[in-house]
Amino acid sequence: MTTQHSQFRPSILPMLIGLAAISSPAYADPTFARNDDQFINIGVAARASYRSEKDAAPSGKDRSNDFDIESARLYTNGKLHKYVSFELNTEKDANDDIKLLDGRIGLELNEHFNIFVGRFLPPASRASASAPYYPPTFDYPFSEQAPSKFAGRDNGASIWGVLLNQKLKYHVGAFEGRSGSTTSNQSDNLSFSGRLSYNFWDTEPGFYNIASYDGAKDILAVGASYRFQKDGAGTLANPGDYRYWNVDGRLEKAITGGGVIGAEGSYYRYDNDNTQDPEIAKGKGFFVTGSYAFPQEIGIGKIQPKFVYEQFKNDENNALAIAGLERKRYDLGFSYLINGSNLRIDTYYYKETRNLGQPDIDGIAVRFHIAHFF
């Protein structure tokens, strides 16, 4: 088939590399291609789980038993021109409605300077850039509390690129943030955000980083992000400025014998300008996680034990604050990696303590996770 006609080629790279590649000079084999500058990738993802929590049944004294389709996504991305990319993704929300997840156009001139416009992930922590669908923790970290339109996304524009032989990555963006006639932001101020990250070992050149490369790359990375929106916190009667900053780091290395060690940590600080905002807490939080993927295959996959510790502390006495709930949690379990992190089964125990009169949580979970580009 000539390049003047559409052709089908199955992807030969893992889906996680394909996601990163769409924002870098190198591309995975596309699902449909007219030529090297016009193609489309199509992917699917889903997370189905079983959870059982102590004293969480309707009786109040029995264990709960809940099956859930946590998420289902359809991904499409590709290129319309040598220098123009696109992304259009949808997701099933908690009410089983289909919503727009990402919808953006990219002007990708070179590795040093690119522009994204539309709905996508604003610059924030490394865990956020991995996307809520691919967290380094078992569940998406609650210490990451940046406000969004949906699933961490916002409408806006961002300039980004890589420098110093792809070691240094930068993002600078302007987004809608908090907006609307009944919010604190009556002047319709934009939310500004930025991020710098540096890779000491292998590089991560695309717009997104990946939560885990499953040993395909050795990662030693540090990063920091900042957000600000004038009148982005508080209420209509009592507006204030919103500020957020974080620092984070990631270690991942394949060791002798084929095993892969991984560790990640992130610290967050939130400021609502002392407005007692019921949705944006003034507080701080962090998480740390570590893992080791054994090299031996057992059946059709590999075992990856993992632990997580996380907490969030509210710095103001606001019992009405939804986001101000103080929480401490640890998770201990393992992933069964059938095709790396893209096709796996997570099994873990979690225990969480909370304040504001909320009951503590003591539970177990099993989650099936699939993510694949065709």
N, C-alpha and C positions, 0 to 999 in steps of 0.2 A: 504494500500500500504506500503511495507517495505521501509526502508531507503536505500536499495540497488537500488531503482528505483526512477526516477524523480517524484515529486509530486507537486501539485499546492495548495497554501494556500494564500488566500487574506490577505493583510496587515491589521492588527488591530490597528495600530498606525498611527497618522497623518504623512504626508509625511515629514514635517519639522523634526520630531523626527527621522524618518528613515534615513534622510541624515546625521544627526549627529552621529547616532548609528553605521554607517558603519566604523567609525574610533574609536570606543570605544569597551570595552569588551562586552557590551550588544547589542543585535541585534533585530530589529523588525522582525516580521515573514517575511521570504523571499517569493518572487513570485514563484520561483522554487527551490526545495532543494533535494539534494541526501542524505545528512546527515548534521550534525551540522557544519561541517568544509568545506562543498562544497555546495554553493548555489549562486543564482543570483537574484537581484532585478531589476525590469524593471519599469520605470516611464516616464511620459510625462509632458510637461509644455508648456504653450502658453500665450502670451499677445497680445490682440487685443484692439485697441484704436480709439477714435474719438477726434480730436483736432480742435479748431477754434481759430484763432488769429487775432487780430485787424490789419487792413491794410496789411495783408499778402497774399491776393489773387493776382493773376497775374495782375489785374488792378492797384494794389498798393494803393487802397483806399477802398477796401471792405474786409470783414472778410473772411479768408480762411476756407475751410471745407474739412478735410482730415481724411479718414479712413486708418488704417495701421495695418498690422500684424507685430508688433514690433519684436517678437521673437517666435520661435517654437523649442522645444528641445526634444530629446530622451535620457533618462538616462539609463545606465546599470552599476551596481556595484555589488560586492559580494566577496566571498572568494573561493580560489582555494585549500587552505590548512589551517590548524589551525593557521598558522602564516603568511599566504600570502593572501593579499587582492588585488583587482583590481578595476579600474573605467574606463569606456569608455563612453563619452557623446558627442553628436553632437548638432549643432545649425544652424539654418537658419540665414545667415547674411543679411546685408542691400541690397545686390544684389540678394537675393533669392538663393544663393549658400549654400550647406551644407558643414560645416567646422567642423574639430575636435575641440571640446571644451576642454575636459579633456581626457587624456590617460595616466594612471600611474599604476605602480605596487607598492604595499606596503608591507614592512616587518614589521609586528606588533608583537613584542616579548612580550611586556607587556605595561601597561599604562604609564610607565616611559620613555620608549625608543622605538621609531618607526622610520622607514625610508621610505620616499616616493621618487620614481624616475619616471620621465616622464614629462608630461605637466599637470600643475595644478596651483592653485593660490599661488603665493609666499607670504611669511609673509609680511603683511602690516597692514593697519588700520582695525578696527573692521568692518566698513562698507564694506571694500573689502572682508574680510573673510566671511561676510554674503552673498557674491557673488553679482555681478551686477544685478542678477535676483531677489534678495530679499532685496532691500535696505530699510533702516529705513525711508527714505524720499519717496515722491511720485515718483520722477524721480531719477535715480542714481546721487549722488552728483558730480557736476563739480569740486568741490574743491579737490576731489580725482583724481589726475592726474598721477599716477604712470604708466610709459610706459609698454607695454605688447605686446605679440604676437597676442593675440585675446581675447577680453572680459576679460581683467585683467590677463589672464594666461601667463605663460612662461615655457620654457623647462629647467629642472634642477633637483635638489635633495634637500630634506629637512629632517632634524632630528627634531623630536618633541615628546612631552610627557607632562604628568601632574605630579605634585609633591605636597607635603604638603596636603595630603588627597584630592587631585584633585582641590585644590584651586588655585594653581599656574600653569599656562600653558606656555610652551616655544616652540618657533620655531626658528631654525637656518638653513639657506639654501644658496645654490649657484646656480645661474641661468645664462642663456645666456645673458639676458639683450640686450643692443644695440650691434649688430654684423653685419658683412657683409663687402664686399670689398670696398664699397663706403661710409662707415660711419667713424666716428671719432675713433672708436675702432679698429685700425689696428693691435694691439698686441693681439687681441682676449681675452681681460681680462674678467673674470667672474664678474657678479653682485652678491654681497653678501647682504643678508637681514636677519633680525632677529626680533622677537617680544616676549614680555613678557606681560602677562595679569594675573590679580588676581581677583577672585570672592569672595566677602565677604559673600554672602548668598548662594544660590544654585549653584552647580558646572555646568560646561560645558565641559565635558571630551573629546569630539571628536576633530578631526583635525579642523573642522569648528565650529564657533559659529552660532547661529540663530538670525536673525534680531528681531523676536518676538516669544515668546513662548505662546502667547495668554492666559496668566495666569497659565499655567501648571507649571511654575517655577517662583520663586522670584529672580530677578537678580539685583545685585549691583556690577558692574565690572568696573575696570579701566585697561588701557593697553597703551603700547607705542611700536612703531616700528621704524626701521632704515634700510636704504639701502645705499649702496655705490658701485660705479663702476668706476674704473680708466679709463679715456678716454671715459666715458659713456655719455658725453655731448659735444656740439660744432659741428664742421664740420671736414671734412677731412683735410682741411688746418689749422684749428684752434681748436684742440681737447682740452677738459678739463674734469675734474672729475664730476661725478654726485652724488649728495647727496639728501636724502629725510629723513625726520623724522616726526612723528606724535604722538600725545597723544589723548586719547579718553576715554569716559565713557558711561555706559548704566545703567539706572534704569528701572526696570519693576516689578510691584507688584500688586497682586490681593488684593483688599481691601474688607472690610466688605460690604456685600450686593451683591458681585459677580462682581463688575466692575474691570477693569484693567487699571492702570495708566502706562504710559510709557514716557521716556525722554531719549534723546541721544545727545551727542555733540562730535565733533572731530575737532582738529586743525592740520593743515598741514604746512610744510616748505619745500621749494624746492630750490636747489642751482645748477646752471649750470656752476659754476666756471667762471662767467663773460665772457662767450663765445658768448653771444647774440644768443644762440641756437634758431632756428626758431620753434622747436617742443617742447622743454623743457624750460619752463619759470623759471626765478629766481623770486620767489614770495612766498606768503603765503595765506592761505585760511582757512575757517572754516564753519561748519554748526551746527545748533541746531534744535532740533525737539521735540515736545511733543504731546501726544495723551491720549485719555481716551475712553475705550471701555465700553459702557453701558451694564449692565447685562441683560436687558430685550430683548427678541426676538421680532422683528417687522416683521411679515411675516415669511420668512425663514432664517432671519439673524439678526445680531446685528449691531448697528451703532457705528462707531469709529471716532469721530472728530479728526483732526490732523492739526498742523501748522508746517511750516518749514521756517527758515531763513538761507540764505547762501550767502557767498561772496568769491571772489578771487581777490587779488591785486598783480599786477606785479611790481617788485622792479627795473626793468630796462626799459629804454626808447628804446623799440624795436618794432616799428610799424609793422614789418614783422612777429613777433612771433605768430604762430597759437595758441599756448597754453598761450600766454601772454595777451589774451583778459581779461580785467577787467570786472567783473560781480557782480551784487548784485541782489538777487532774494528772494521773499517770496512766499510761497504757503499756501493756506487755503482751506480746504475741509474736506471730510470724506470718510471712507471706509465702505462698506456694507459687513460684514464678514459672509459669508454663511457657510463656514467650516473653521473658523479661517482665518489666513492670507493666507492659501493655495488656497482657493476658495473665491474670493472677487471681488467687483466692487469699483474702486476708482473714485471719482468725486471731482474735485478741480479747483480752480482759481489760476493762477500764473502770476506774474508780474516781469519782469527782465529789469534792466538797464545795458547797455554795452558801452564800449568806442571804440576807433579806427574806428570811423565813422560807427559802426554797429547800426542798428535800435534797439530800445527797443522792448521788447516783452510783450504783454498783451493778455493772452489767457485763455481758459477753456479746460478741458480734461475729458474724461470718459474712463476708462480702465477696461477691463475684464481680470482677472488674474487667471489662473488655474495651479496647480502643484500637481501631484498625483503619488504615487507609488502603483502598483497593488499588 
